[in-house]
Amino acid sequence: MRTGTGQLRAGLARRDITQPLGTPAGLSLTERVTEVWDSLTATVAVLEQGGARVVIAALDLVGVLEASHHAIRSGAAIAAGTPEESVIVVASHTHSAPYLSAELQELLRPHGLQIMDDAYADDVVAKVASAAAEAADRTVPVTVQVGRGRVERVASNRRPRLPDGRVVHRYGRPPAWMRALSEGLIDPDVTTIRLQAQNGATVAIIASYACHPTAAGGDNHGHVSADFVGHGRRRIEAAAGGPCLFLQGCAGNVGTGKWVGRGGRADTAIMGRRFARGALKALRDSIEIAPDVLAMATCRVALELEPMPKIRLERAFELAVHAGDASGIVAAGDALVVARRVDELRQAQVSAFLIGGVALVVLPGEVFLEHGLSIGARSPYRATLVAAYQDNTLQYIPTASAFADGEYEVTGGWRYIQPGQGERLADQAVSLLARLAPAGQ
C-alpha cells in the first residue's frame, strides 16, 4: 500500500482517440468504420499527495484486453513517473468503438483477419502516455466534493424475468415487447467527485454510472460513437466549467435496452441529456470532503475458471474461421488467449483508492451490478465509487445465482469464471478498502 499526506494536487489532460475511417469497427471482423458520429477520447487524471501519485485513464473503447491493457498502463506509468500498480486504465464500454486485444489480433493475423488496427492501437498507447505526462505536469492544489444524482430512463437490467419465471437477455436495441418489461434492478444514481482549484476553477469531475453504452446500436455497425457517455460528458463540461472523466460502473447486466426507440443517433443524444441532468444535480448537491489522505492498494485474486482445454478451443477457433463465423471466431479466440495463459490470466487485479473520505474501487471484466452494490454497501467510507472494465480479459463476472437462469451473460461464450467467483472478487475489494483506512480510523 502507498499513502501520501499533505496537500492533495490534481491535474487532467485529454487526447482524441477517434479511430480512422476504414479501420475495423467494434467487435466485427467484417465491418469497417464508415462514419464518425462523435469523437472518442482518452481522459487522464493524475492525483498526488506527498510521495503517492495515482493515474486514472478513462478511454472511449469497447474493451482493452491484457496485452494491450498492459502496454497502455506501462506507458502511462513511465510518462507520469509512478509505478504501474498506481495506474488504472478503464474502458467506457461503448459498443461503437474499437476493441483492443493484441493477443487476439496475433491469432487472427495468419488468417488475414483484423479485430484492431495495429497503428491505431500504438497511437492509443502513445496518446495516453502523452496525456499522463501533461496531467502530471499540470497538477495544482485541490479540494474534493462528492455528490449523487438520480438518472432517469437510461439504465435498465439486461436480464428481466418473464411472468413464467424465465430470464431473457434484453440487448442494446431490443424489440418492443422486451422494452415493455420492467426496468429491473439498476443503480439509478451517478456519483460525482469534483476536484476544485483554490481559485474556484474545476480541475476535474469524475463521474461514475453503471450502464452499457449501447444506445447507438449494440450490434456490428460502421459508425463510431462514445454513445450517451460522450453526449453527457460534453453537457456536463459545458455547464460545470471543467473536464469530466467517466468511469463505467458494474454494468455487466445493465444496459440501455428498455429506453431506446427513436433510433441510435437520437437515443444517444437523449440519454446523454438525461445522464448529464443527473450528474449536474450531483454536482449541485455535493458536499466537501477533507482531502487529508491519498492512499492506494492493489491485490491479485486467483479466480477459479471453468475447464478451458486448449486443444478443443483451438479446434473451435479453426472451425469458426473455416465457416467465416465472425462472432464465433472472436469468442473462441478470446477464450483461447486465456486458455494458453490460464494460470497467469486468472489472477484478477483489484485496485482501491482513497481520496480523503471518498473511496474508488476498480474491478476487471464485465462485473454484474450486484457485486458493485455489495461493495458499496459494505464500504466503511462516506462515498464509494465502484468501477469495472479494467482489463476485460476475463469478460463477464456474473453473480452465483445468475448461473441457474442461463442466458447470454452466462452461456453466450464470454463467461469463464465458475459460480461464486464474482462474490469472491467483491469480498477481496472490501478487504482492500479496509486496508486503506488511515491509522487511528
C-alpha positions in Angstrom: 0.0 0.0 0.0 1.2 3.5 -0.8 -0.1 6.5 1.2 0.5 10.2 0.9 -0.2 13.0 3.3 -0.2 16.8 2.9 -1.8 18.9 0.1 -3.7 17.0 -2.4 -3.0 18.0 -6.0 -4.7 17.1 -9.3 -4.3 17.6 -13.0 -6.1 16.4 -16.1 -5.4 16.1 -19.8 -7.3 14.7 -22.8 -6.5 13.3 -26.2 -8.7 12.5 -29.2 -8.5 8.7 -30.0 -11.2 8.6 -32.7 -10.4 5.7 -35.0 -9.8 6.5 -38.7 -12.3 5.6 -41.4 -11.7 2.2 -42.9 -10.3 0.6 -39.7 -12.1 -2.4 -38.0 -15.4 -1.5 -36.5 -16.0 -2.6 -32.9 -16.1 -6.4 -32.4 -16.8 -7.0 -36.1 -14.3 -8.8 -38.3 -16.2 -7.7 -41.4 -17.4 -4.2 -40.8 -15.2 -1.2 -41.3 -15.7 2.3 -40.0 -17.6 4.4 -42.5 -18.9 7.3 -40.3 -17.9 9.1 -37.2 -21.0 10.3 -35.2 -18.9 11.9 -32.4 -15.3 11.8 -31.2 -13.7 9.2 -28.9 -11.4 10.4 -26.2 -8.8 9.3 -23.7 -9.1 11.4 -20.5 -6.3 11.1 -17.9 -6.3 12.4 -14.4 -3.3 12.5 -12.0 -3.7 12.8 -8.3 -0.8 13.2 -6.0 -0.1 13.8 -2.3 3.3 13.6 -0.7 5.0 10.6 -2.2 1.9 9.0 -3.6 0.7 9.5 -7.2 -2.3 7.9 -8.9 -3.1 7.9 -12.6 -6.7 7.3 -13.8 -7.1 6.8 -17.6 -10.6 6.5 -19.0 -10.9 5.5 -22.6 -13.9 5.6 -25.0 -13.4 2.0 -26.1 -15.5 -1.2 -26.0 -12.7 -3.0 -24.2 -9.0 -3.3 -23.7 -7.6 -6.8 -23.0 -4.5 -8.0 -21.2 -1.5 -7.3 -23.5 -3.0 -4.1 -24.9 -4.0 -3.1 -21.4 -0.5 -3.7 -20.0 1.0 -1.6 -22.9 -1.2 1.4 -22.1 -0.7 1.1 -18.3 3.1 0.8 -18.7 3.3 3.7 -21.0 1.2 5.9 -18.7 3.2 4.8 -15.6 6.6 5.7 -17.2 5.2 9.1 -18.5 3.8 10.0 -15.1 6.8 8.7 -13.1 4.8 6.3 -11.0 4.6 2.5 -10.5 2.4 0.6 -12.9 0.3 -0.6 -9.9 -0.7 3.0 -9.3 -2.2 3.4 -12.8 -5.7 2.2 -13.7 -6.9 2.1 -17.3 -10.6 1.6 -17.8 -12.9 1.5 -20.9 -16.3 3.1 -21.1 -17.5 0.0 -23.0 -19.3 2.0 -25.7 -20.2 -0.7 -28.3 -19.4 1.8 -31.1 -15.7 1.9 -30.6 -12.6 -0.2 -31.1 -11.7 -3.5 -29.2 -8.0 -3.6 -28.4 -6.6 -7.1 -27.9 -3.1 -7.5 -29.3 -3.1 -11.3 -28.5 -6.3 -11.9 -30.3 -5.0 -10.0 -33.3 -2.0 -12.2 -33.4 -4.3 -15.3 -33.6 -6.2 -13.7 -36.4 -3.2 -12.4 -38.4 -2.3 -15.7 -40.2 -5.9 -15.8 -41.5 -5.9 -12.3 -42.9 -8.4 -11.1 -40.3 -8.4 -7.9 -38.2 -10.1 -7.1 -34.8 -8.0 -4.0 -34.4 -5.7 -1.7 -36.4 -2.1 -2.0 -35.2 -1.2 1.6 -35.9 -4.3 2.8 -34.2 -3.5 0.7 -31.1 0.0 2.1 -31.0 -1.4 5.6 -31.3 -3.7 5.0 -28.3 -0.7 3.9 -26.2 1.3 7.0 -27.2 -1.6 9.4 -26.6 -2.5 8.1 -23.2 1.2 8.4 -22.2 1.3 11.9 -23.5 -1.8 12.8 -21.6 -0.5 11.3 -18.4 2.7 13.3 -18.7 0.8 16.5 -19.3 -1.6 15.9 -16.4 1.3 15.2 -14.1 2.9 18.5 -15.1 -0.3 20.4 -14.6 -1.3 19.4 -11.0 -2.5 22.1 -8.7 -3.8 22.0 -5.1 -7.4 21.0 -5.0 -10.3 20.4 -2.7 -12.7 17.5 -3.0 -16.5 17.5 -3.3 -18.7 14.4 -3.7 -22.3 14.1 -4.7 -25.0 11.7 -6.1 -27.8 12.4 -8.5 -30.7 10.4 -10.0 -30.5 9.5 -13.7 -33.9 8.8 -15.2 -34.7 6.5 -18.2 -31.2 5.5 -19.2 -30.3 2.2 -17.4 -32.4 -1.0 -17.3 -31.5 -4.5 -16.3 -30.4 -6.7 -19.3 -31.9 -9.8 -17.6 -35.6 -9.2 -17.0 -37.7 -12.1 -15.8 -40.9 -13.1 -17.7 -44.1 -13.9 -16.0 -43.4 -17.7 -16.3 -40.1 -17.2 -14.4 -37.7 -17.4 -17.3 -34.9 -14.8 -17.7 -34.4 -13.2 -21.1 -31.4 -11.2 -22.5 -32.6 -7.6 -23.2 -29.8 -6.5 -25.5 -28.9 -2.9 -26.6 -31.8 -2.3 -29.1 -34.4 -4.9 -28.4 -38.0 -5.4 -29.8 -40.9 -3.5 -28.3 -42.1 -6.5 -26.2 -38.7 -6.6 -24.4 -38.8 -2.8 -23.9 -42.2 -3.2 -22.2 -40.7 -5.4 -19.5 -39.9 -3.9 -16.1 -36.8 -1.8 -15.6 -35.4 -4.3 -13.1 -32.5 -3.9 -10.7 -30.3 -0.9 -11.5 -28.3 1.7 -9.6 -30.2 4.8 -10.7 -27.6 7.3 -9.4 -24.5 8.8 -10.9 -21.8 9.6 -8.3 -19.5 12.6 -8.9 -16.2 13.8 -7.5 -15.3 17.4 -8.2 -11.6 18.4 -7.8 -11.6 22.1 -7.4 -8.6 24.5 -7.5 -8.1 27.2 -4.9 -9.3 29.9 -7.3 -12.6 28.0 -7.7 -11.9 26.6 -11.1 -12.9 22.9 -11.7 -9.8 20.9 -12.4 -11.7 17.7 -13.0 -15.0 16.0 -12.5 -15.1 12.2 -12.1 -18.5 10.7 -12.8 -19.3 7.1 -12.3 -22.5 5.4 -13.6 -23.4 1.8 -14.4 -24.9 1.2 -17.8 -23.8 -0.4 -21.1 -23.4 2.4 -23.6 -25.4 0.7 -26.4 -28.0 3.4 -27.4 -26.0 4.0 -30.6 -26.5 0.3 -31.5 -25.3 -2.8 -29.8 -24.7 -4.9 -33.0 -21.9 -4.6 -35.5 -22.1 -1.4 -37.5 -19.8 1.1 -39.3 -20.4 4.2 -37.2 -18.2 5.4 -34.3 -19.7 7.0 -31.2 -18.9 7.5 -27.5 -22.7 6.9 -27.1 -24.6 8.6 -24.3 -21.3 8.9 -22.3 -19.9 11.3 -24.8 -23.0 13.4 -25.2 -23.5 13.6 -21.4 -19.9 14.4 -20.8 -19.9 17.4 -23.1 -23.1 18.7 -21.5 -21.6 18.3 -18.0 -18.4 20.1 -19.1 -20.3 23.0 -20.7 -22.5 23.5 -17.6 -19.9 22.8 -14.9 -17.0 24.6 -16.5 -14.4 21.8 -16.2 -13.4 18.5 -17.9 -15.2 15.3 -17.0 -13.7 11.8 -16.7 -16.2 9.0 -16.9 -15.9 5.7 -15.1 -18.1 2.8 -16.2 -19.7 1.0 -13.2 -20.6 -2.6 -12.7 -22.7 -2.8 -15.8 -22.3 -6.4 -16.9 -26.1 -6.9 -16.6 -27.3 -3.3 -17.1 -27.9 -1.6 -20.4 -30.0 0.9 -22.4 -32.4 -1.7 -23.8 -35.7 -0.5 -22.2 -35.4 3.1 -23.1 -34.2 3.1 -26.7 -36.7 3.7 -29.5 -36.1 6.8 -31.7 -33.0 5.5 -33.5 -29.4 5.2 -32.4 -28.2 8.7 -33.1 -31.2 10.3 -31.5 -31.2 7.9 -28.5 -27.5 8.7 -27.7 -28.3 12.4 -27.5 -31.5 11.9 -25.5 -29.8 9.6 -23.0 -26.8 11.8 -22.9 -29.0 14.7 -21.7 -30.6 12.5 -19.1 -27.3 11.3 -17.8 -25.9 14.9 -17.7 -29.0 16.1 -15.8 -28.3 13.5 -13.0 -24.6 14.4 -12.9 -25.3 18.1 -12.7 -27.7 17.6 -9.8 -25.0 15.5 -8.1 -22.6 18.4 -8.5 -25.1 21.0 -7.2 -25.8 18.8 -4.1 -22.1 18.0 -3.5 -20.6 18.1 0.0 -16.9 18.9 0.6 -14.6 16.1 1.9 -11.3 16.9 3.6 -8.6 15.9 1.2 -6.4 14.7 4.0 -5.1 11.5 2.6 -4.4 9.8 -0.8 -3.9 6.0 -0.4 -3.9 3.1 -2.8 -3.8 -0.6 -2.5 -3.9 -3.5 -5.1 -4.1 -7.2 -5.0 -4.4 -10.2 -7.3 -7.3 -12.6 -6.8 -6.8 -16.1 -8.2 -10.3 -16.9 -9.6 -11.5 -20.4 -10.4 -12.3 -20.7 -14.1 -14.3 -23.3 -16.0 -12.1 -26.0 -17.7 -10.6 -24.5 -20.8 -8.9 -27.3 -22.8 -6.6 -25.7 -25.4 -7.0 -28.4 -28.0 -10.8 -28.1 -28.0 -10.6 -24.3 -28.2 -8.0 -24.4 -31.0 -10.3 -26.7 -32.9 -13.4 -24.4 -32.3 -11.3 -21.5 -33.5 -10.3 -23.3 -36.6 -13.9 -24.4 -37.4 -15.2 -20.8 -36.9 -12.5 -19.4 -39.2 -13.4 -22.1 -41.8 -17.1 -21.2 -41.6 -16.5 -17.5 -41.7 -18.4 -17.2 -38.4 -17.2 -13.8 -37.2 -18.7 -13.9 -33.7 -17.6 -17.5 -33.2 -14.1 -16.5 -34.2 -13.9 -13.7 -31.7 -15.5 -15.8 -28.9 -13.2 -18.8 -29.5 -10.2 -16.6 -30.0 -10.7 -14.7 -26.8 -11.1 -17.9 -24.8 -8.1 -19.5 -26.5 -5.9 -16.5 -25.4 -7.0 -17.1 -21.8 -6.5 -20.9 -22.1 -2.9 -20.6 -23.3 -2.0 -18.4 -20.2 -4.7 -19.6 -17.8 -2.6 -19.7 -14.7 -1.5 -16.1 -15.2 -4.6 -14.6 -16.6 -7.0 -16.0 -13.9 -5.2 -13.7 -11.5 -7.6 -10.8 -11.4 -6.4 -7.4 -10.3 -8.4 -5.4 -7.9 -7.4 -1.8 -7.1 -8.7 0.5 -4.4 -8.0 4.2 -3.8 -8.9 6.6 -1.0 -9.2 10.3 -1.7 -10.0 11.9 1.7 -13.1 10.1 2.7 -14.1 9.0 -0.8 -13.1 5.5 -2.0 -12.8 4.2 -5.5 -12.7 0.5 -6.3 -11.7 -0.7 -9.8 -12.5 -4.2 -10.9 -11.6 -6.2 -14.0 -14.1 -7.6 -16.6 -17.8 -7.0 -17.1 -18.9 -7.3 -13.5 -22.6 -7.7 -12.6 -24.2 -4.8 -10.8 -25.0 -6.7 -7.6 -21.2 -7.0 -6.9 -20.8 -3.3 -7.1 -23.8 -2.7 -4.9 -22.4 -5.2 -2.4 -19.0 -3.5 -2.2 -20.6 -0.1 -1.8 -22.9 -1.3 1.0 -20.0 -2.8 2.9 -17.5 0.0 2.4 -16.5 1.9 5.6 -16.3 5.2 3.7 -18.8 8.0 3.2 -18.9 7.5 -0.5 -17.6 4.7 -2.6 -17.4 4.5 -6.4 -17.1 1.0 -7.9 -15.9 0.9 -11.5 -15.3 -2.0 -13.7 -13.8 -2.7 -17.2 -10.2 -2.5 -16.2 -8.7 -5.2 -18.4 -11.6 -7.1 -20.0 -9.7 -10.4 -20.4 -12.0 -12.3 -18.0 -15.1 -10.9 -19.6 -18.5 -11.5 -17.8 -18.4 -11.9 -14.0 -22.0 -12.8 -13.0 -23.5 -13.5 -9.6 -23.6 -17.1 -8.4 -27.4 -17.0 -8.6 -27.4 -15.9 -12.3 -25.9 -19.3 -13.4 -29.2 -21.1 -12.9 -31.0 -18.6 -15.1 -28.6 -19.0 -18.1 -28.9 -16.5 -20.9 -26.3 -14.6 -22.8 -24.0 -13.3 -20.0 -23.7 -16.8 -18.6 -23.9 -19.0 -21.7 -23.0 -16.7 -24.6 -19.4 -17.6 -24.8 -17.7 -14.8 -22.9 -18.0 -16.2 -19.4 -15.1 -18.1 -18.0 -15.4 -17.9 -14.2 -17.1 -20.5 -12.0 -20.1 -19.7 -9.8 -19.2 -17.8 -6.6 -16.0 -16.1 -8.0 -17.7 -12.8 -8.5 -18.6 -12.8 -4.8 -15.0 -13.7 -4.0 -13.8 -10.7 -6.1 -16.2 -8.4 -4.2 -15.0 -9.8 -0.8 -11.4 -9.0 -1.7 -12.4 -5.5 -2.8 -14.0 -4.9 0.6 -10.8 -6.2 2.3 -8.7 -3.8 0.3 -10.9 -0.9 1.3 -10.3 -1.8 5.0 -6.6 -1.7 4.4 -6.8 1.9 3.1 -8.1 3.3 6.4 -5.6 5.8 7.8 -4.0 5.0 11.2 -6.4 5.5 14.0 -9.5 5.5 11.9 
